[in-house]
Amino acid sequence: MTKGKGVSRRAVLGGMAAGAGLAATAAADTFQEIKARAAEGGPLKLKGRIRQAVCKWCYKMSTEDLAREAAKMGIQGVDLIEGPDWEIARKYGLVPTLVNGGHSIADGPINKANHAKFEAELYKRIDAAAAARVPNVIILSGNRRGMPDEEGAENCALFLGKVKARAEDKGVTLVLELLNSKVDHKDYMCDHTSWGVEVMKRVSSPRVKLLYDIYHMQIMEGDVIRTIKANIQYIGHFHTGGNPGRNEIDDTQELYYPPSCAPSPIRATPATWRTSLSPSATRWSRFGKRFCCAMCKKNSPRMNTDEHGYRRLHPCPSVFIRG
């Protein structure tokens, strides 16, 4: 460039570097503040804009202990506990937010041979969930085992099309979970958002949605925020966890969760269970349990929402949030 006209390339690059440095410093300050607050102890009170839940399988502790400690933090629900534990959660004012659909990750509705037995079992679980005011039942596609993705999508949509009326009548949402097939669940078919969305379009029901797991989809696809914004109408629930390692969603992980967790369409969705954290934590650590709350309080992190008006978020536990 000519001196005195416009801005030099060096100046532009210098400004970009300075801006990036300030952003990195701000992010580091945010996480340091969260860690400092976590170390102080005592319950952290949430704003209530995001209703959070913990995911039971993440912690090596009883449902009683988990529910009691979660309630102290202002968390309001528990993911993936079974019938006998529902009343334990409710004793502490927590909602059982998501229950198992009765089949495994490997064997799912993409196989027509499973449809009859799955249908009978799923009806029982939908009815039980409705009676206990549990809003979501999880569905898992199953493994490919050589099946083409198009055939699997057709079979899965066929099954969900059969059972959707029962879910609609009972006011329960079936959520088909997106998992990664690269690291954790080899050969799992519902491993890309586009596949899941195609199934949702074919089923076309307000009570059949996707469970968008941010950890899994970061591994498979990346581009998380854009994907969520483009497909929010098909998503009924969110799970979270840091990548790599499914760890707490802090500054050691490759996704910066505050913007990832609060795209405007997510916050605007009025009734969907949104977030549930599924890190590989095996203990309820002092920092771990407070980090989630601090993140939500300061940054309104991530989401989990469904037709019942809940969203979920979680950095260390799982979380649901009401839009």
N, C-alpha and C positions, 0 to 999 in steps of 0.2 A: 504493500500500500504506500501511497505517497504520504510523506510526513505531514501531519497537520490535518489530514483528511481521513475521516472514519477512525477505526480502531485497528491496531495491529493484531496479527494472529497471536503473537507472543502475549499481548495484553489480555486477549480473550481467553487463551489457555491458562494464563496466570489467574484470571478471575474465576474460571471454572474450578481450578485446583483449590483456590481459597474457599469457594463456596462448599466444595466437597469436604474440605477440612472442617469447616464450621458445622456441617451436617453430621459428620462423624463424631465430632466433639459433643454435639447436642445429644446424639444417641447414646454415647458413652455416659454422659452426665445423667441421662434418664435412667439407665440401668444401674448406675452406681447409687443413685438416690433410692431406687427400689430396693437394692440390696441393703442399704443402710437402714431403711425403714423396716425391712424384714428382720434385721438383726435386733431391733429394738424390742421385739416381742409384743404381746397383746394383740387382740383382734383388730383387724382392719375393717372398717365399715365401708361398704360399697355404696355407690350412688343409687343403685336400684335400676338404672337404665338397662343394665345387662344382668340377667338372672343366670347365675352360673350353677353348674353341677359337677360333681366328681365322677370319674369312671372307676368303678370298683376294682376291675382287674389290675389296675395300675399299682395297687397298694397291698402289701402283705400285712393286712390287719383285718379284724372282724368288721362286719357291717355296722355293728353297734359303735365301735370306736371311731370308724370313719364318719358315720353320720353325726355323732356327737361333736367331733372336732370341726367337721365341715360347717355345721350349723353355727358354731361360734364365730366362724369367719364371714358369715353372711351368705354362704353358698346355699342354694335352694333346691338342689336335686341330686339324684344319683343315677348314673347310667349302668345298665347291664347287671341288675340284680334280679333274682327270681322271686316268685310269689311269697315264699316264707319270709323274705327280708323286706317286703314292701311296707309292712306295718312298722318294722323297726325304723325305716327311713321316715315314715309319717309321724312317728313318736317325737321326732326332733324337728318336725315341720318341713321335711324335705319331700320332694315329689319323685317317685320312680319315673324317670324320663324316657327310658328306652329299654325294651326287653327283647330277648332272643326269639327268632321266628321258628325255632324247632328243627333247623337243619344245619349242616356243617358248611364251612367255607368251600371245601372241595366238591361236595355233592349238593347241587342246587337246581333251580328250575330250568336251567338251560337244557337239562336232560329230560325229555318227555316221559321217560320211564319213572321219574320221580314224582310226576304231577299228582297222581291220585293220592298217594300217602301224604305228600306235603300239604295238599289241599285240606284234608281232614284235620291234620295237626294244626295248621295255620288258623283254621276256623276256631278251634279251641282257644288258641292263644289270643286271637283278636277279641273273642268274647270275654276272656279273663281280663285282658287289658282294659276293655271298656268298662267292665264291672268295677275295676279297681281304680278307674280314672288315670290309667297309664296312657300317655298320648301316642307313643310310637312303638312299632314292632319292626325289627331289622330283618331284611332279606339279603341273602348272599347268593351271587349268581351261580357259583360252582366253577370247577376247572374245565378247561377246554378238552383235554384228552384227545386232541386231533380234530375236534369239531371246528368248522369254519365259523368266524365271528357272526356272519349274517344268519346262519342257521341258529346259533345260540341266541341272538337277539330276537328272532322270530319265536323261538320256543319260550323264552323268558317273557315276552310280551303276551303270548298266549296264556301262560299261567297267571300272570298278574291281571290279565283281562277277566279271567274266571273269578278271581277272588276279590276284585276291587269293590263289587257291590256290597259285600259283607263289611268291608272296611268303611265304606261310605255310610252305610246304615248305622254302624256302631260309633262313628266319629273317631276312628283310630287311623293313623297314617302309617302306611307301609313305606319304609325307606330302604332302597336298594343301595348297598354300600359300594363305593369305589375304593379298590385296594390296589397297591402296586404289585406287579408280577415280576419285578426286576430284583428285589431284595428279599422281601418277606413272604410273599405268597406266589410262588412259581406256578405258572400256568393258569392263574385266575383270569376269568374272561372279562369281568367288568373292571377293566384296568385303565380305561380312558374315558374322559368326560363325554366325548362325542358318541361313544357306544351307549353309555347310559342315557344320554339325552335322546338318542334315537328310540330307545325302548320307552322312555317316558312319553314321547310324542305318539307312539303307537297305542299305548295304554290310555292316555288322555283322561286322567282322573285327578281331582284335587286331593285325593287320599292316597296317591301313589307318587312318591317323590324319590330323589336321590339323597343319599347320605354322602356328602362331599367331605372327604377326609383330606385336609390340607397337607398333612405329612405325606400321605401316599401319592397325591397328585403332584406335589413338588418333585418327587422322585421320578414320576413317569412323564410329566409334561412341563412343569414350571409354568410361567405366565399365569400365576394363580389369580391375581386381582382381575385381570381382563377376563379370564374364564368365568369367574364368579359373576361378574357384572353381566356378561353376555347370557348367562344361563340361570340366573337367580330364580326364574319362575319354575324351574324344574327341581330346585333344591329344597329339601324340607328339613335338613339337619346337617350340622357340621361337626367334624372331629378335628382336633389339632394335635400337634406335637412337633418338636424341633427336628430338623434334619441337618446333618446326619445324626443317626443314633437314636432318634425318637426321644430326645431329651427335652428338658424344660425350654420354653421358647424365650430364651434370653439372648444376650449379645454374642454368645458362642456359636449360634446357629446361623444358617445361611439366609433364612428369611427374617426380615425385620417385621415383626407381627403387628405393631400398632396400625400401619396403613393396610396391611393384609386383612386385618380383622374387622375393619370398619368401612368397607366401601359403602357409598350412600345407598345402593339398592338393598343391601343387607339390613342396614339400620331402618330403612323405610318399610321393610316387609313386616306387616302387622302380626302375623300369626304363624310362626314356624319355629320349631325347636332348632336352635342354631349351633351350639358349640359344645363339644365334649372333648376334653384333652386325653390323649392316649400316649403318654411318654412311657419310657421303660423304667420309670422310677419304681423301686421296690420298697421304699420306706417313706413315711410321711415326715420329711425333714423340716426343720424349723424354717430354713430359707425357702424350701420348695413350696410349702403350703402357703406361705405369705406372699411369695412372688406373684402367684396367680392373681391374688386379690389386689396387690399393689398395681400390677399391670392394668387390670380392669378399671381400677379407680382412676388412674392417671390418664390412661390412653384409650379407654373404651375398646379393648382389644378385639377379640374375634367373636365369631357368631355361631349360633345354632338356633334355628327357629322353625316352628311349624304351625299348623293350622290352629293350634291352641294358644298361639301368641307367645311362644317362648323361643329364645335364641340361646345358644350355648357357646361358651368360650372356654378354652382352658389352656394354660401354660404349663401346669404341672398336674392339676386335677382335671376333671372334665368340666365343661361349663355349658349352661344353656342360658339364652338371653331372650327376654321378651322385647319384641320390636315396638 
